[in-house]
Amino acid sequence: INCVMGKHIIPEGWNNWKNPYNEATARFAEYKSSGSGSNASERVKWSRQLTDSEVKKYTLQNILGNWIPK
């Protein structure tokens, strides 16, 4: 979410670690990435761009629960 991606990011953006099953069991998504490695049009077909409404689900509370990192 809102990541700055450098030229070291491959155009595909994601890798299934030579296991196509990972495409069905993990989420490969991003939202409003920027930088030279952020070309969403070249991403793998099994990844996706989150919408404005979908990204609202990704809050610190929803991800970390009551845990507060120090």
N, C-alpha and C positions, 0 to 999 in steps of 0.2 A: 504494500500500500504506500503510494507516493515515494517509491525508491528511485534513487539516482543510480543508473546503471552505466558503467564505463564500457569502453571498447573491448574489454576482456570477456564480456558476456556474449556467448555465441548467439547468432540470429535465431536459432531454434528456441533459445531461452530455457529449455527444460530438457531433462534426460530421464528416461525410465530405468536407468541402471541395467540395461540389457534384459529387462524383465517386463514384457508387455502387460502382465497382470497388474503391475504397479499403476498403470493408467486407470484402472478401474477401482483401485483401493486408496488412492491418494488424490488430493486436490491440487491441481496445477493451475493457479490463477494469479492474476496481478491486477493492480488498479493504478491508473495514472502514473506509470513509470516515466522517467525522463532520462536524458543522457544519450550518448552514442550507442549504447547497447539496448535501447528500449523500443526497438521497432516491432510493434505488436503484429504487423502484417506478415512477419516471417516466423512467427511462433509455430510450434508443433500443433498439429490439428486437434490433439486431445487436451490442450490447455485453453484457458479462456480469460477474457477480460471481465472483471466484476463491473456491475452496473452501480450507479450512484445509490440506489436503494439497497442493493446487496451488501455493499461495503459498510453500511450502517450497522450491520450485525457484528462486525469485528471491533468490539470495544475492549478496553482493558479488562473490564468486569467479566465479559463473556469469555475471554481467553484465559485470564489468570485467576478468576474467582475472587476470593478474599485475600489471596496472597499479595503482599506488597513487597516488591524487590527492594533491596537496600543498595 
